Amino acid sequence: MGAPDEGDLDHVGRIMVKWHVARPDLDVSPQGVIGRLHRLAARLTEELVAVYGEFGLGEGEFDVLATLRREGAPYEMTPGDLADWTMVSSGAVTKRVDRCVEQGWVTRRVSDDDARGRVVALTDAGRDLIDRAFVAHLANEHRLVGMIDETERARLARTLESWGRALDD
């Protein structure tokens, strides 16, 4: 059995074939997973960001508003908690919050519990915006995962969760 026809392969498959030719002594099979995940993540981000843009949001602003909204009333958090939940640095949170404050989607005030601390709160305008944007976001996610059947989707979700837990350990 010979090598697969490169025309039948995706981009990562073609890269793997080239590596097999250049370095037949190496097992490049991890690229089949990691390379495809990397490319898929980039494509998915493009698809998600396009919907955020329909609401005048960037990825960072969407993340801040969605994090505050799912927190529940009174829809507020410290910048540190926002950084933890959005998985970005405190500096990145500050920039994101600044943009949201400029648009009137959130407010920033001194904490009632600690005069040195700050609290970021969702405004009514921000709540209305994220409620509308999140409905469109979920429809988009359903469209994207709908490209694979339900059994594959459930198996993939379990596999990714398991792999993520292993990396976290």
VEXPA-578098 format. One record per residue (C-alpha): residue in three letters; residue number from 0; x, y, z. Coordinates in steps of 0.001 Angstrom, whole numbers, plus 524288, in hexadecimal, padded with zeros to 5 digits. Layout:
// residues N
<atom><r>ALA</r><k>NUM</k><x>X</x><y>Y</y><z>Z</z></atom>
...
//
This chain:
// residues 169
<atom><r>MET</r><k>0</k><x>80000</x><y>80000</y><z>80000</z></atom>
<atom><r>GLY</r><k>1</k><x>80614</x><y>80CEA</y><z>7FBC0</z></atom>
<atom><r>ALA</r><k>2</k><x>8055C</x><y>81A97</y><z>80136</z></atom>
<atom><r>PRO</r><k>3</k><x>7F80B</x><y>8212C</y><z>80033</z></atom>
<atom><r>ASP</r><k>4</k><x>7F584</x><y>82A17</y><z>7F4A3</z></atom>
<atom><r>GLU</r><k>5</k><x>7F86D</x><y>837D2</y><z>7F980</z></atom>
<atom><r>GLY</r><k>6</k><x>7EC22</x><y>83CA7</y><z>7F2A9</z></atom>
<atom><r>ASP</r><k>7</k><x>7E415</x><y>8349C</y><z>7FC45</z></atom>
<atom><r>LEU</r><k>8</k><x>7EAD8</x><y>83A94</y><z>8080E</z></atom>
<atom><r>ASP</r><k>9</k><x>7E7F2</x><y>846E3</y><z>80FA4</z></atom>
<atom><r>HIS</r><k>10</k><x>7F267</x><y>85135</y><z>811E7</z></atom>
<atom><r>VAL</r><k>11</k><x>7F7CF</x><y>84A82</y><z>81E08</z></atom>
<atom><r>GLY</r><k>12</k><x>7F7F4</x><y>83D63</y><z>81728</z></atom>
<atom><r>ARG</r><k>13</k><x>7FFFE</x><y>84335</y><z>80C1E</z></atom>
<atom><r>ILE</r><k>14</k><x>80997</x><y>848FC</y><z>81604</z></atom>
<atom><r>MET</r><k>15</k><x>80ACC</x><y>83BBF</y><z>81C99</z></atom>
<atom><r>VAL</r><k>16</k><x>80DCD</x><y>83523</y><z>80F95</z></atom>
<atom><r>LYS</r><k>17</k><x>8186F</x><y>83F28</y><z>80CF4</z></atom>
<atom><r>TRP</r><k>18</k><x>81E65</x><y>83C98</y><z>81A56</z></atom>
<atom><r>HIS</r><k>19</k><x>81DAB</x><y>82E00</y><z>81816</z></atom>
<atom><r>VAL</r><k>20</k><x>82585</x><y>82FDB</y><z>80B9F</z></atom>
<atom><r>ALA</r><k>21</k><x>82F1B</x><y>83981</y><z>811CE</z></atom>
<atom><r>ARG</r><k>22</k><x>830AC</x><y>831FA</y><z>81E98</z></atom>
<atom><r>PRO</r><k>23</k><x>82B95</x><y>82408</y><z>81D4C</z></atom>
<atom><r>ASP</r><k>24</k><x>8324F</x><y>820D3</y><z>82A28</z></atom>
<atom><r>LEU</r><k>25</k><x>82893</x><y>82935</y><z>831D1</z></atom>
<atom><r>ASP</r><k>26</k><x>81AB0</x><y>8263A</y><z>83605</z></atom>
<atom><r>VAL</r><k>27</k><x>81344</x><y>83283</y><z>83252</z></atom>
<atom><r>SER</r><k>28</k><x>805E3</x><y>82CF2</y><z>835E3</z></atom>
<atom><r>PRO</r><k>29</k><x>803AE</x><y>836D3</y><z>8410A</z></atom>
<atom><r>GLN</r><k>30</k><x>802C8</x><y>84139</y><z>8367E</z></atom>
<atom><r>GLY</r><k>31</k><x>7F669</x><y>83A8D</y><z>831E4</z></atom>
<atom><r>VAL</r><k>32</k><x>7F003</x><y>83E89</y><z>83EB2</z></atom>
<atom><r>ILE</r><k>33</k><x>7F73B</x><y>84AC2</y><z>8430D</z></atom>
<atom><r>GLY</r><k>34</k><x>7F86B</x><y>850E7</y><z>83599</z></atom>
<atom><r>ARG</r><k>35</k><x>7EA22</x><y>84E8F</y><z>83298</z></atom>
<atom><r>LEU</r><k>36</k><x>7E5C9</x><y>853BD</y><z>83FD8</z></atom>
<atom><r>HIS</r><k>37</k><x>7EE08</x><y>85FE8</y><z>83DEA</z></atom>
<atom><r>ARG</r><k>38</k><x>7E890</x><y>8627A</y><z>83058</z></atom>
<atom><r>LEU</r><k>39</k><x>7DAB3</x><y>85F74</y><z>834DC</z></atom>
<atom><r>ALA</r><k>40</k><x>7DBE5</x><y>868A6</y><z>84083</z></atom>
<atom><r>ALA</r><k>41</k><x>7E04D</x><y>873A3</y><z>83787</z></atom>
<atom><r>ARG</r><k>42</k><x>7D4FA</x><y>8712F</y><z>82E1E</z></atom>
<atom><r>LEU</r><k>43</k><x>7CB14</x><y>87041</y><z>83926</z></atom>
<atom><r>THR</r><k>44</k><x>7D00F</x><y>87D03</y><z>83EDD</z></atom>
<atom><r>GLU</r><k>45</k><x>7CDEF</x><y>88396</y><z>831A6</z></atom>
<atom><r>GLU</r><k>46</k><x>7BFF8</x><y>87E69</y><z>83149</z></atom>
<atom><r>LEU</r><k>47</k><x>7BD25</x><y>882BC</y><z>83F44</z></atom>
<atom><r>VAL</r><k>48</k><x>7C341</x><y>89035</y><z>83E0B</z></atom>
<atom><r>ALA</r><k>49</k><x>7BB31</x><y>892F4</y><z>831DA</z></atom>
<atom><r>VAL</r><k>50</k><x>7AEB9</x><y>891C1</y><z>839E6</z></atom>
<atom><r>TYR</r><k>51</k><x>7B42F</x><y>89A25</y><z>84504</z></atom>
<atom><r>GLY</r><k>52</k><x>7B72D</x><y>8A480</y><z>83AE1</z></atom>
<atom><r>GLU</r><k>53</k><x>7A8E6</x><y>8A4F6</y><z>836CB</z></atom>
<atom><r>PHE</r><k>54</k><x>7A664</x><y>8AAA6</y><z>8445A</z></atom>
<atom><r>GLY</r><k>55</k><x>7B1FB</x><y>8B3EE</y><z>84452</z></atom>
<atom><r>LEU</r><k>56</k><x>7B9A1</x><y>8AAF5</y><z>84D52</z></atom>
<atom><r>GLY</r><k>57</k><x>7C737</x><y>8A581</y><z>84CAB</z></atom>
<atom><r>GLU</r><k>58</k><x>7CAC0</x><y>89884</y><z>852B7</z></atom>
<atom><r>GLY</r><k>59</k><x>7CF9B</x><y>89EFE</y><z>85F35</z></atom>
<atom><r>GLU</r><k>60</k><x>7C39C</x><y>8A760</y><z>86145</z></atom>
<atom><r>PHE</r><k>61</k><x>7BA98</x><y>89BE2</y><z>85EB3</z></atom>
<atom><r>ASP</r><k>62</k><x>7C221</x><y>893EA</y><z>868BE</z></atom>
<atom><r>VAL</r><k>63</k><x>7C121</x><y>89E7C</y><z>8733B</z></atom>
<atom><r>LEU</r><k>64</k><x>7B29C</x><y>8A0E5</y><z>87107</z></atom>
<atom><r>ALA</r><k>65</k><x>7AF5C</x><y>8925C</y><z>8707E</z></atom>
<atom><r>THR</r><k>66</k><x>7B71F</x><y>88FB0</y><z>87CEA</z></atom>
<atom><r>LEU</r><k>67</k><x>7B00F</x><y>89A66</y><z>88456</z></atom>
<atom><r>ARG</r><k>68</k><x>7A2C2</x><y>89635</y><z>87EFD</z></atom>
<atom><r>ARG</r><k>69</k><x>7A415</x><y>887F3</y><z>882D1</z></atom>
<atom><r>GLU</r><k>70</k><x>7A85F</x><y>88BFE</y><z>8907A</z></atom>
<atom><r>GLY</r><k>71</k><x>79A4F</x><y>88FEC</y><z>8932F</z></atom>
<atom><r>ALA</r><k>72</k><x>794D2</x><y>89BDF</y><z>899E5</z></atom>
<atom><r>PRO</r><k>73</k><x>79A7E</x><y>8A587</y><z>89D17</z></atom>
<atom><r>TYR</r><k>74</k><x>7A368</x><y>8A1F0</y><z>89186</z></atom>
<atom><r>GLU</r><k>75</k><x>7B011</x><y>8A6A3</y><z>8976B</z></atom>
<atom><r>MET</r><k>76</k><x>7BD91</x><y>8A14A</y><z>89A51</z></atom>
<atom><r>THR</r><k>77</k><x>7CAF2</x><y>8A5DB</y><z>89E4E</z></atom>
<atom><r>PRO</r><k>78</k><x>7D4DB</x><y>8A755</y><z>8935F</z></atom>
<atom><r>GLY</r><k>79</k><x>7DC77</x><y>89C07</y><z>8995F</z></atom>
<atom><r>ASP</r><k>80</k><x>7D0A9</x><y>8930F</y><z>898A7</z></atom>
<atom><r>LEU</r><k>81</k><x>7CE52</x><y>89772</y><z>88AAD</z></atom>
<atom><r>ALA</r><k>82</k><x>7DC73</x><y>893F3</y><z>88778</z></atom>
<atom><r>ASP</r><k>83</k><x>7DAB4</x><y>88679</y><z>88D88</z></atom>
<atom><r>TRP</r><k>84</k><x>7CE17</x><y>88393</y><z>8863B</z></atom>
<atom><r>THR</r><k>85</k><x>7D27A</x><y>88933</y><z>8792C</z></atom>
<atom><r>MET</r><k>86</k><x>7DFDD</x><y>882CD</y><z>87A40</z></atom>
<atom><r>VAL</r><k>87</k><x>7E77C</x><y>88EFE</y><z>87683</z></atom>
<atom><r>SER</r><k>88</k><x>7F104</x><y>89794</y><z>87DEF</z></atom>
<atom><r>SER</r><k>89</k><x>7EC89</x><y>8A295</y><z>886BA</z></atom>
<atom><r>GLY</r><k>90</k><x>7F25F</x><y>8AC23</y><z>87CE0</z></atom>
<atom><r>ALA</r><k>91</k><x>7EA21</x><y>8A656</y><z>87205</z></atom>
<atom><r>VAL</r><k>92</k><x>7DE04</x><y>8A723</y><z>87AA2</z></atom>
<atom><r>THR</r><k>93</k><x>7E0D2</x><y>8B57C</y><z>87D4D</z></atom>
<atom><r>LYS</r><k>94</k><x>7E175</x><y>8B86F</y><z>86EB7</z></atom>
<atom><r>ARG</r><k>95</k><x>7D518</x><y>8B0C0</y><z>86C05</z></atom>
<atom><r>VAL</r><k>96</k><x>7CDC3</x><y>8B733</y><z>87730</z></atom>
<atom><r>ASP</r><k>97</k><x>7D288</x><y>8C4AB</y><z>872D6</z></atom>
<atom><r>ARG</r><k>98</k><x>7CC96</x><y>8C257</y><z>86559</z></atom>
<atom><r>CYS</r><k>99</k><x>7BFD0</x><y>8BDB2</y><z>86B7A</z></atom>
<atom><r>VAL</r><k>100</k><x>7BF5C</x><y>8C996</y><z>8747C</z></atom>
<atom><r>GLU</r><k>101</k><x>7C175</x><y>8D296</y><z>868BC</z></atom>
<atom><r>GLN</r><k>102</k><x>7B5B2</x><y>8CC62</y><z>8620B</z></atom>
<atom><r>GLY</r><k>103</k><x>7AD1C</x><y>8CD3F</y><z>86E22</z></atom>
<atom><r>TRP</r><k>104</k><x>7ABDE</x><y>8BE7A</y><z>86F66</z></atom>
<atom><r>VAL</r><k>105</k><x>7B228</x><y>8BDA6</y><z>87CDF</z></atom>
<atom><r>THR</r><k>106</k><x>7B5B2</x><y>8C684</y><z>8881C</z></atom>
<atom><r>ARG</r><k>107</k><x>7C186</x><y>8C612</y><z>890E8</z></atom>
<atom><r>ARG</r><k>108</k><x>7C066</x><y>8CA8C</y><z>89F04</z></atom>
<atom><r>VAL</r><k>109</k><x>7C76B</x><y>8C9AC</y><z>8ABF8</z></atom>
<atom><r>SER</r><k>110</k><x>7C411</x><y>8BD4B</y><z>8B36C</z></atom>
<atom><r>ASP</r><k>111</k><x>7BAFE</x><y>8BE9B</y><z>8BF15</z></atom>
<atom><r>ASP</r><k>112</k><x>7C367</x><y>8B4A8</y><z>8C64B</z></atom>
<atom><r>ASP</r><k>113</k><x>7D0FB</x><y>8B9E2</y><z>8C324</z></atom>
<atom><r>ALA</r><k>114</k><x>7D3DA</x><y>8C805</y><z>8BF84</z></atom>
<atom><r>ARG</r><k>115</k><x>7DFD3</x><y>8C361</y><z>8B7E7</z></atom>
<atom><r>GLY</r><k>116</k><x>7D7DE</x><y>8B9B6</y><z>8AFED</z></atom>
<atom><r>ARG</r><k>117</k><x>7CF61</x><y>8BBE6</y><z>8A41C</z></atom>
<atom><r>VAL</r><k>118</k><x>7C2CA</x><y>8B5BE</y><z>89F6F</z></atom>
<atom><r>VAL</r><k>119</k><x>7BE92</x><y>8B48C</y><z>8914A</z></atom>
<atom><r>ALA</r><k>120</k><x>7AFD4</x><y>8B43F</y><z>88F36</z></atom>
<atom><r>LEU</r><k>121</k><x>7A763</x><y>8B1E5</y><z>88350</z></atom>
<atom><r>THR</r><k>122</k><x>79EA5</x><y>8BD5E</y><z>87F99</z></atom>
<atom><r>ASP</r><k>123</k><x>790DB</x><y>8BBB7</y><z>87A6B</z></atom>
<atom><r>ALA</r><k>124</k><x>79600</x><y>8BEBA</y><z>86CCF</z></atom>
<atom><r>GLY</r><k>125</k><x>7A0B4</x><y>8B495</y><z>86E70</z></atom>
<atom><r>ARG</r><k>126</k><x>7970D</x><y>8AA72</y><z>8733E</z></atom>
<atom><r>ASP</r><k>127</k><x>78DEF</x><y>8ACE3</y><z>867D0</z></atom>
<atom><r>LEU</r><k>128</k><x>79942</x><y>8AC06</y><z>85E49</z></atom>
<atom><r>ILE</r><k>129</k><x>79EEB</x><y>89F69</y><z>863B2</z></atom>
<atom><r>ASP</r><k>130</k><x>79184</x><y>8991C</y><z>8648E</z></atom>
<atom><r>ARG</r><k>131</k><x>78F83</x><y>89B93</y><z>855FF</z></atom>
<atom><r>ALA</r><k>132</k><x>79D7F</x><y>8982A</y><z>8524B</z></atom>
<atom><r>PHE</r><k>133</k><x>79D7C</x><y>88BA3</y><z>85A42</z></atom>
<atom><r>VAL</r><k>134</k><x>79131</x><y>88692</y><z>85387</z></atom>
<atom><r>ALA</r><k>135</k><x>797EA</x><y>888AA</y><z>8465C</z></atom>
<atom><r>HIS</r><k>136</k><x>7A488</x><y>882C7</y><z>84BB4</z></atom>
<atom><r>LEU</r><k>137</k><x>79D9E</x><y>87662</y><z>85004</z></atom>
<atom><r>ALA</r><k>138</k><x>796C2</x><y>8752E</y><z>842E6</z></atom>
<atom><r>ASN</r><k>139</k><x>7A414</x><y>87669</y><z>83C71</z></atom>
<atom><r>GLU</r><k>140</k><x>7AA06</x><y>86C1E</y><z>84569</z></atom>
<atom><r>HIS</r><k>141</k><x>79EA8</x><y>862E9</y><z>84288</z></atom>
<atom><r>ARG</r><k>142</k><x>7A120</x><y>86515</y><z>83404</z></atom>
<atom><r>LEU</r><k>143</k><x>7AF92</x><y>86245</y><z>83587</z></atom>
<atom><r>VAL</r><k>144</k><x>7AE5B</x><y>855F4</y><z>83DB1</z></atom>
<atom><r>GLY</r><k>145</k><x>7A2FA</x><y>851AD</y><z>8352F</z></atom>
<atom><r>MET</r><k>146</k><x>7AD05</x><y>84EC4</y><z>82AA3</z></atom>
<atom><r>ILE</r><k>147</k><x>7B017</x><y>84219</y><z>831D0</z></atom>
<atom><r>ASP</r><k>148</k><x>7A627</x><y>83835</y><z>83665</z></atom>
<atom><r>GLU</r><k>149</k><x>7A15D</x><y>837F2</y><z>84462</z></atom>
<atom><r>THR</r><k>150</k><x>7A8A3</x><y>82B74</y><z>84811</z></atom>
<atom><r>GLU</r><k>151</k><x>7B5A0</x><y>830C1</y><z>842FF</z></atom>
<atom><r>ARG</r><k>152</k><x>7B310</x><y>83DB5</y><z>849CB</z></atom>
<atom><r>ALA</r><k>153</k><x>7B09A</x><y>83735</y><z>856FC</z></atom>
<atom><r>ARG</r><k>154</k><x>7BC94</x><y>82E85</y><z>8556F</z></atom>
<atom><r>LEU</r><k>155</k><x>7C4E8</x><y>83A3A</y><z>8518E</z></atom>
<atom><r>ALA</r><k>156</k><x>7C02A</x><y>84228</y><z>85D3A</z></atom>
<atom><r>ARG</r><k>157</k><x>7C3AD</x><y>83700</y><z>86682</z></atom>
<atom><r>THR</r><k>158</k><x>7D0EB</x><y>8350E</y><z>86010</z></atom>
<atom><r>LEU</r><k>159</k><x>7D451</x><y>84378</y><z>860B6</z></atom>
<atom><r>GLU</r><k>160</k><x>7CFEC</x><y>8443D</y><z>86EE5</z></atom>
<atom><r>SER</r><k>161</k><x>7D82B</x><y>83875</y><z>87270</z></atom>
<atom><r>TRP</r><k>162</k><x>7E406</x><y>83DCD</y><z>86B45</z></atom>
<atom><r>GLY</r><k>163</k><x>7E24F</x><y>84B2D</y><z>87192</z></atom>
<atom><r>ARG</r><k>164</k><x>7E1A0</x><y>84527</y><z>87F1A</z></atom>
<atom><r>ALA</r><k>165</k><x>7EDE2</x><y>83D42</y><z>87C65</z></atom>
<atom><r>LEU</r><k>166</k><x>7F521</x><y>84984</y><z>87826</z></atom>
<atom><r>ASP</r><k>167</k><x>7F056</x><y>850C1</y><z>8843A</z></atom>
<atom><r>ASP</r><k>168</k><x>7F54E</x><y>845E7</y><z>88D1A</z></atom>
//
